[in-house]
Amino acid sequence: MTAVLPARPSAAERRAAPSLAAAVRDLDSRRARSRQRVIGASELGDCRRRAAYRVARRRPTNTRTGLQAFIGTELHRGVLRALRRQYGGLTEVGLCGEQVKGRCDWWHAPVVEDLKTTSRFGFERVLTRGVPVRHWFQVAVYAWLLRTGQTADRRLPAGTGQDVDGLRIRYLSRDSGEDVVFEADHDPALTAEAIMWLTDVYATVEDDGVDAVPRDGFGPGVDTMCDWCPFLDLCWGPPVDPETEGEVSRQSRLTVTDEDYVVAVHDYDAWRAAENEARRHKEYARERLRGRSGPAGDLWCEWSGGGLRTQVDKDAAVERLTELGEVVPTRRSRSPQTIRVTRNGTGQD
């Protein structure tokens, strides 16, 4: 009996490898967070309008998932596994209250820890600006749910409160592998502030509807909070169609009346003045620090750069190419639009 072998795949078929991006999108859509309809602890203190859409059970309109986020999630899991094996405790502890739910990254009694993997830029921002309040809100609510026994995890007895004395947030740079840890004592006032934020969102949605809940982001292209929001199109409308709407932005759709226009112009003028004044103060402080470095209370100051470097002299390069009779390489690009707001001389400040 002669065996019949399957046809050998062609070179084109062999090159058509499965799409990793498609696999990631499918995996993300199956995760509980993608289908979640209750405010997650990680959303506390973020955008109130986004949380309101969760409460109102609106369907997300922008559910893209990038490979970078997927890599961060898998790295997150691996780090938690390493911490648990080395030091014990429980990782990814399910917690669920009436109005909020989430998973505590690491419950290592008596401390609650949340791990955040971030880019080099995000890591540097934490080092310079400190921990955002919303991140403290998150671990504070985890502590509250544990202390009140609002758990949804078979490893912990339901309804039994746990002793929580400390809060900890660990930031891990995905680029360098460097980590930094911030710690604080359990603070009932911080927990109360987070719960009040949560209660206010629920109450506004119930009384006045989703559209009455303020946005806390400044829109796509301006605020990354909006760029990656799953409700971007629902909140700010679909992308602008230049053929029908012209040179506008999603934010400009809010400028409907003449009064809206006047308010926007005066806002621009006020924040421009504040920006200039802040820059003067910053440069003045910089010059006072020149030549000094080291610890300064809870901050650290150091200088870098200042070395010589070799750069292409563009003017000399163009001149030399012209002398040799060569065509100078060029490219066409659209210049950025600028705005100029001036005093018209008829008003009174």
N, C-alpha and C positions, 0 to 999 in steps of 0.2 A: 504494500500500500504506500502510495507516494503522498507525503505531507504537502499541503498547500500553504505556502508562506504568505503573510500579508505583504502588500505592495510597500516598497521602501518609500518613506516620505521624501518629497522633493526638497530642494534647498530652500525654496520659499516657505514651505510648510515648517521646516525646521527653524527658520528665522522668526517665524510668527510666534514668539514666546508669549505666555499668558501675561496679561496686564497687571502689574503690581498695584497701580493706582485704582483699578476697578475692584481688586480684591480688598483693598483698604476701605474703599467706600462701602462695599457690601458688609464688611465686618463692623464698621462704625454704625451703620443703620440698624444692626441687630443688637447693639449694646443698649442697656437700660436707659442710659443718659439721653440717647437720641430720641427715645420714646417717652421721656419723662414729662409729666404734666403737673408736677408740683415743684415749687421753688426749691432749688438745690442750695445747700449751704455755701457752695462755692460762688453763688450768684449774689449773696448778701452784700450790700454796700456797693454793688456794681450799678448797672442802669436800672432805674425803677420801671421804665416802660418795658424793658425786656422781661423783667420779672412779672409784670402785669399780663403780658401775653401768655406766660405759663399758667397763671391763675385762671385766665379766661379760656384756657384750653385751645388757643389758636395754633394752627398747624405751621411749623417753620417753613419759610420760603427760601432760605439759603442754607442748604445742608452740605456744603462742600467740605471735604476733609482732605487736607494735604498730607503728603508723606512725612513732612517734618513733624506734624502733630502726632502722627502714628508712631514715629520713632521715639518721640518724647514719652508717649504713653507706655510703650514697651520698656523703655529705660526706667521709667517710674516703677513699674512692677518689679524689675530686676533689683533695683536698689532696695525696695521694701523687703524683698525676699532675703537679701543679704543682711539687713538690719535685724530681721526677725531671727535668723539662724545664729547670728553672733550674740545678740543681747536678749532674745526672748520677746515676750509680749505678743500682742495680736495685731495683725495688719489687715487693712481694708475691712474695718468693723462696720457692719450695717447699722444705721441709725435712722429712726423715722418718728417724727412728731406729727401733729395734726396739720401743720402748715409748712413744714420744712422737712427735708430728708437729705441724706448724704452718706458718704462712707469715710470714716475716720482713717487716715493713712496708717497711723501707728499709735496704738494704745499700749504704752509702756508705763504701767502704774508707778507713780501717780501723775504722769505727764501725758498730755495729748500732743501729738506731733503731726504737722502737715508738711509734706514734701512737695516742693515745686521745682520742676526742671525748667530751665529757662535758657534763652539764647545769651550770647555774650553781651549784647546790648541790654537785655533785661536784667542780667546779673549786675552789670555796672550801674544801672539805674537804681537798683536796690541799695547798693553800697553807697551811692551818693545822696539818695533821697530818703532812704529808710524804708521800713515796711509799710505798704499801703494799709489804710484803716480797714478796707474790706477783707484783707487777709487775716487781720486780727479778729474781725467779726466771725469769720469762718471757724477758726479754732475755738473761739469763745462759745459758739453755738454747739460745736461738737462736745465741749466740756459740759455744757448745760444739759444736752440730751443724755449724756452718760450719767451725770449726777442725779438726774430725775428718772433714770431707768427706761428711757424711751429708745429701746434698742430693737433691732430686727435682725439679730444674729444668733445662731444656734449655740455659739460658743459662750454666750453670756446669758444668764437667767433673765427672762423678760420681767420687767417691772421692778427689778432690783437696782437701786442706785449704786454707782461706783464712786470711789474717792478720787477726786481730781484736784490737784493742788497747783499744777503748772501748765503753761501753754508754751509750745515750741514750734517755730517755723524754720524749716531748713531749705535753703535755696541751693540748687546744684546747676552749674553751668554745663550745658551740653557740649560746649566747644572746648573748654579747658579741663573739665573734671573737677574744678575747684568748687568747694561748698562753703557756705557761711550759715551760722545758726543764730537765731534771735530767740530769746526766752523772756517770759513774763509770768508773774503770778496770776492765778485765777482771779479775775476781777468781775464781781457781780454787776458793777456799773457798766462795764463794756458789754456784757451779755444783755443787759436791759436795753442798751442803745441799739443793739442788733435786732432784738425782738421788736422794739418800737418801729424800726425801719420796715420790718416784715409786716407788722400789723397795719401800718399806714398804707402799704401797697394793697393789701387785701381789702381794707375798708374803702379806699378810693375806687377800686374796681367795682365793688358791690354797690356803692352809692351813686357814682357818676360815670362808670364805664372806663374802658381801657384808655380811650383817647384823653381822658382827664389826668392820667398819670404822666408826670413830666418826663422828658428825655434827659438823661444825664450825659449823653455823648453829643459831639458836635457834628456828626454826620460822616459819611464815607469820604475818604480822601483827606480828612482832617484828623479823625480820631480812629485809632485802631480798634477801639471798643466797638465801633460801628462797622468797620471793615469786615470783621469776623463774626458779626452777630447773626444768629440763625433766623432772625426776623427783620433783616435789613430792608428787603423790598416791601414788607408789610408796613414798616415804620416810616421809611423815607420815600416810598414809591418806587416804581421800576426805574431802571437806568434811563438817563436822558437820551432822547432821540434828536440828534442835531438837525435833522431834516425838517421836523415838525415843531421843535421847541427852540431851536437856535442855540446861541452860545450862553447856555444857562447851566445851573447845577441843581442837584436835588434840593440843596438847602435854599436856593433862591425861590423855590416853589412856595416857601413860607412868606415871601415878600409879595403880598397881594395888593394891599392898599397903599395909598400915598403915605399914610401914617407909618405903615410897616417900613417903607423905604427910608423915611426920615429917622426912625429909631435905629435902623441898621447902619446908616451913615454915621450917626452920632456914637454908636457903639464902636465902630471902627476907629473913629477919631480918639475916643477915650482910651481904648486899649493900646493904640499906637503910642500915645503919650506915656501910659504906664510902662510899656515895653522900653521906651527910651530912658525913662527915669531909672528903671531897674537895672538896665545895662550900665548906666553911669555908676550906680552904687556898687555893682559887682566889680567893675574895672578898678574902682577906687580901693576896694578891699583887696583885690589881686595885687595891686602895687604895694600895699602895706605888708603883704606877705612875701614879697620878692626877697630871696636869699634865706628864707626860713622854712623849716619843715619839721615834721614830727607830730606827736600826739597833741590834741587840743580838746581836753575834756572827753566827750563821747565821740569826737571826730578825729580824723587823721589827715594831715596835709603833706603832700609831696609834689615835687616838680619832676617833669620828664621832658625829653626832647632837647632842642637847642643845638644839636650836632649839625655839621656841614653835610650837605647832600648834593648830588649832581642831578640836574634836571635839563631837559631839552630846551635850548634857547629857540623858541618858535620864530621870533623875528629874524634871527641869524639864519635859521634853517630855510625860511622862505627866500631870503636874499640870496643864499647860496644856490638854491635850486633855480632861481631866476637867472643867475650868472651862467649856469650850466645849460640853460635853454630847456630845462625840464618843466613839465606842467606841474604846477603846485596842486597836490591832492586836496580836494574840497568835498564837503558833504552838505546837503540841505537839511535844515531842521527848523522847526517852528519855534520862534522866540516866545518866552513866557509872557502872558498878559500881565500888565501892571495896573495898579489903581492909584489915583491921586485925589486926595480929599483936601480941599483948601477952604479958607474962609471967603465968603462972598462980599464981606464988608458992609452988609446991610443989617445984620443981626446984632444982638447984644449978648455977650457971654454972661 
